[in-house]
């Protein structure tokens, strides 16, 4: 089984800011809808999943906001032109029988982490090996902490045709730390995009070096407490900073940790990927002015081609005719 989890918010944001302000005949902005749909088709064609789920954030404050009032406080309000398109995308997904998961109080990251964990646990193992692989499609590097022997992350570099698939080795080659160390890394350096501090005076290079030496944040602080040989070789200013901002590091670690216990339950039967060209999907796409996409779906229904061939044709057609290659 191969499960594809898509970070709906991340892909919608990317599509909205990459494409010109396309509208349908009613004047409704649809650029994010077009971009999201094209991205969806691209990753289906690329990875040939057996199951597919899209996850979204909810508008309510999350538990992280309750923990730290400054969390994401500097982020501007979502553009009305973008927010108005989420309902349209969800309508398309519903018509295509692609399940959507979201949970109040949590981010899409947490939902995806939980679903990936549940999917792995629900599938049988053969010779102690997981029979389920999960690929998470997102632009959020925080998700890389979930990478392991059966969970992978695909991150766009230029559109989705030029992305990078991260396994454990790729994460370590890129960032110099293992996926399991990313949480401790964020605890040390903080996250400017989410507006929370780590240990002041500890930058990315020093944080990576510390984790390479000690393995975990807990081992680092334990070494300093016990004055072991590795800790004694640290610079005095580093030890001082770690001690002075230990509370900030603890808070940052909690904020950075993707939850895997969100109160959602994966339904793999509903997530199984079937032909997307349902009558409902055709109707919605035509109503939104996405005639190229609707036409290719209808052509597939007539010829009986497989889902992935169908998607490949649609994606190529959109790139060539609608000129929607995302930059």
C-alpha positions in Angstrom: 0.0 0.0 0.0 1.2 3.5 -0.9 -0.5 6.4 0.9 -0.2 9.9 -0.4 -0.9 12.7 2.2 -1.2 16.2 0.8 -0.8 19.3 2.8 -3.7 21.3 1.4 -2.8 24.6 2.9 0.8 24.5 1.8 -0.1 23.6 -1.8 -2.9 26.2 -2.0 -0.6 29.0 -0.7 2.1 28.0 -3.2 -0.4 27.9 -6.1 -2.0 31.2 -5.2 1.2 33.1 -5.1 2.7 31.4 -8.2 -0.1 31.9 -10.7 -1.7 35.0 -12.1 -5.1 36.0 -10.9 -7.2 33.7 -13.0 -11.0 34.0 -12.8 -14.0 32.1 -14.1 -16.9 33.6 -16.0 -18.5 34.7 -12.7 -15.4 36.7 -11.7 -14.4 34.2 -9.0 -10.7 33.8 -8.5 -9.6 30.3 -9.3 -5.8 30.5 -9.7 -5.2 28.5 -6.5 -7.8 26.0 -7.6 -6.1 25.5 -10.9 -2.7 25.2 -9.4 -3.8 22.9 -6.6 -5.5 20.6 -9.1 -2.5 20.5 -11.4 -0.2 19.7 -8.5 -2.6 17.0 -7.3 -2.5 15.3 -10.8 1.3 15.7 -11.0 2.0 13.9 -7.7 -0.5 11.1 -8.5 1.2 10.5 -11.8 4.6 10.7 -10.2 4.1 8.4 -7.2 1.2 6.1 -8.3 -0.4 5.9 -4.9 -3.0 3.4 -3.9 -4.6 5.7 -1.3 -4.9 9.5 -1.1 -5.9 12.0 1.6 -5.7 15.8 1.7 -5.3 17.6 5.0 -6.1 21.2 5.8 -5.7 23.6 8.7 -8.7 24.8 10.6 -9.4 28.5 11.3 -9.6 28.0 15.1 -6.5 28.7 17.2 -4.4 25.6 17.8 -3.0 24.2 21.0 0.3 25.8 20.1 -1.3 29.3 20.3 -2.6 28.3 23.8 1.0 27.3 24.8 2.7 30.4 23.4 0.7 33.5 22.7 3.3 34.8 20.2 3.1 31.7 18.0 2.7 32.8 14.4 1.6 36.2 15.7 3.5 38.1 13.0 1.8 36.3 10.1 -0.5 38.5 8.1 -4.2 37.5 7.7 -4.8 35.2 4.8 -5.6 37.0 1.6 -9.4 37.0 0.9 -8.7 35.9 -2.7 -7.0 32.8 -1.4 -9.4 32.0 1.5 -12.3 32.2 -0.9 -10.9 29.3 -3.0 -10.6 26.7 -0.2 -14.2 25.8 -0.4 -13.9 25.3 -4.2 -11.0 22.9 -3.8 -12.8 21.0 -1.1 -15.8 20.8 -3.4 -13.7 19.3 -6.2 -12.1 16.8 -3.8 -15.5 15.7 -2.5 -16.7 15.2 -6.0 -13.6 13.1 -6.8 -14.2 11.0 -3.7 -10.9 12.1 -2.2 -11.3 12.3 1.6 -10.4 15.5 3.5 -9.1 15.5 7.1 -8.9 18.5 9.4 -9.3 18.9 13.2 -10.0 21.9 15.3 -7.1 22.8 17.6 -4.5 21.2 15.5 -2.5 22.0 12.3 -2.6 20.0 9.1 1.0 18.8 10.1 -0.4 17.1 13.2 -3.2 15.5 11.3 -0.8 14.1 8.7 1.6 12.9 11.4 -1.3 11.1 13.0 -2.6 9.6 9.8 0.8 8.4 8.7 1.3 6.7 12.1 -2.1 5.1 12.0 -1.7 3.8 8.4 1.5 2.1 9.3 0.1 0.5 12.4 -3.0 -0.7 10.5 -1.1 -2.6 7.8 0.4 -6.0 8.5 4.2 -6.5 8.5 6.1 -9.1 6.5 9.4 -10.2 8.0 9.1 -7.3 10.4 8.9 -4.9 7.5 6.1 -2.4 7.1 3.9 -3.0 4.0 2.7 0.6 4.0 4.7 3.5 2.7 3.5 7.0 3.1 4.6 10.1 1.1 3.7 13.5 2.5 3.6 16.3 -0.1 4.3 19.7 1.5 6.5 22.7 1.5 6.9 22.8 5.3 10.3 21.6 6.5 8.9 20.8 9.9 7.4 17.7 8.4 10.8 16.2 7.8 10.9 15.1 11.5 8.3 12.4 10.4 10.7 10.8 7.9 11.6 7.2 8.8 12.0 3.9 7.0 8.4 4.0 5.8 7.5 7.7 5.7 8.9 10.0 3.0 8.4 13.7 2.3 8.2 15.3 -1.2 9.0 19.0 -1.2 8.6 21.2 -4.3 11.6 23.0 -5.5 10.2 24.5 -8.7 6.5 23.7 -9.1 6.0 20.0 -8.4 7.7 18.7 -11.5 11.0 19.6 -9.9 10.7 18.5 -6.3 12.9 16.5 -4.0 11.9 13.3 -2.2 13.4 13.0 1.2 14.2 9.7 2.9 16.3 9.5 6.1 19.6 9.6 4.1 18.5 12.7 2.1 17.5 14.6 5.2 20.9 13.9 6.9 22.8 14.9 3.7 20.8 18.1 3.3 20.7 19.3 7.0 23.5 17.4 8.7 21.2 15.9 11.2 18.8 12.9 11.3 15.0 13.4 11.0 14.7 12.4 14.7 16.9 15.3 15.6 14.9 18.0 13.9 12.8 18.7 16.9 15.9 19.2 19.1 17.4 21.4 16.3 14.3 23.6 16.4 14.5 23.7 20.2 17.9 25.2 19.9 17.5 27.6 17.0 13.8 28.4 17.3 11.7 29.2 14.3 11.4 32.8 12.9 8.6 31.8 10.5 6.5 30.6 13.5 7.8 33.4 15.7 9.2 31.5 18.6 12.7 31.7 20.1 15.1 28.9 20.9 18.4 29.4 22.7 19.7 32.9 21.9 23.2 32.8 20.6 22.9 29.3 19.1 22.7 29.4 15.4 22.1 26.6 12.8 25.7 25.6 12.5 26.3 25.3 16.2 23.0 23.5 16.8 23.9 20.9 14.2 27.3 20.5 15.7 25.9 20.0 19.2 23.4 17.4 18.0 26.1 15.6 16.1 28.2 15.4 19.3 25.4 14.7 21.8 22.7 13.0 19.7 19.7 14.7 21.5 18.9 17.8 23.4 18.3 15.8 26.6 21.8 14.3 26.3 23.3 17.7 25.8 21.7 19.2 28.9 22.5 16.1 30.9 26.1 16.3 29.8 26.3 19.9 30.9 24.6 19.1 34.2 27.0 16.2 34.9 30.0 18.1 33.5 31.0 15.1 31.3 34.0 15.2 29.1 32.2 16.3 25.9 30.4 19.1 27.7 33.6 20.3 29.2 35.0 20.9 25.7 32.1 23.3 24.9 32.7 27.0 24.8 31.8 28.8 28.0 29.4 31.2 26.2 27.7 28.2 24.6 27.1 26.6 28.0 25.9 29.9 29.4 23.4 30.4 26.6 22.1 26.8 26.9 21.6 27.3 30.7 20.1 30.7 30.5 17.6 29.9 27.8 16.8 26.3 28.8 13.1 27.2 29.4 12.8 28.7 25.9 14.4 25.6 24.4 11.9 23.4 26.3 9.0 25.5 25.0 10.4 25.5 21.4 10.6 21.7 21.5 7.0 21.4 22.4 5.9 23.8 19.7 8.1 22.1 17.1 6.9 18.6 17.8 4.3 17.3 15.3 1.6 15.5 17.2 0.7 11.9 16.3 -2.3 11.6 18.6 -4.8 13.9 17.0 -8.4 12.6 17.6 -9.0 11.5 14.0 -9.2 8.0 12.6 -8.0 7.0 9.2 -10.4 5.2 6.9 -8.3 3.4 4.3 -11.3 2.1 2.5 -12.5 5.6 1.7 -9.0 6.7 1.0 -8.4 4.1 -1.7 -7.8 5.9 -5.0 -10.3 5.2 -7.8 -11.0 6.9 -11.1 -11.5 10.6 -10.4 -13.7 11.4 -13.4 -17.0 11.1 -11.6 -20.1 12.9 -13.0 -20.0 15.1 -9.9 -16.4 16.0 -10.6 -17.0 16.8 -14.2 -19.9 19.1 -13.3 -17.9 21.0 -10.7 -14.9 21.4 -13.0 -17.0 22.7 -15.9 -18.9 25.1 -13.6 -15.5 26.5 -12.4 -14.4 27.0 -16.0 -11.8 24.2 -15.9 -12.9 22.7 -19.2 -9.5 21.2 -20.1 -9.4 19.2 -16.9 -13.1 18.1 -17.2 -12.6 17.1 -20.9 -9.6 14.9 -20.1 -11.5 13.2 -17.3 -14.4 12.6 -19.6 -12.1 11.2 -22.2 -10.7 8.8 -19.7 -14.2 7.5 -18.8 -14.9 6.7 -22.4 -11.6 5.0 -23.1 -11.3 3.2 -19.8 -7.6 4.1 -19.3 -6.1 3.7 -15.9 -6.1 6.4 -13.3 -2.4 7.3 -13.6 -2.5 7.5 -17.4 -5.5 9.7 -17.1 -3.8 12.0 -14.7 -0.6 12.2 -16.8 -2.6 13.3 -19.8 -4.4 16.0 -17.7 -1.3 17.3 -16.2 0.5 17.6 -19.5 -2.5 19.2 -21.1 -2.7 21.8 -18.4 0.9 22.6 -18.6 0.8 23.1 -22.4 -2.6 24.7 -22.9 -3.4 26.5 -19.7 0.3 27.4 -19.1 0.2 26.6 -15.4 3.7 25.5 -14.7 4.4 26.8 -11.2 7.6 28.8 -10.8 
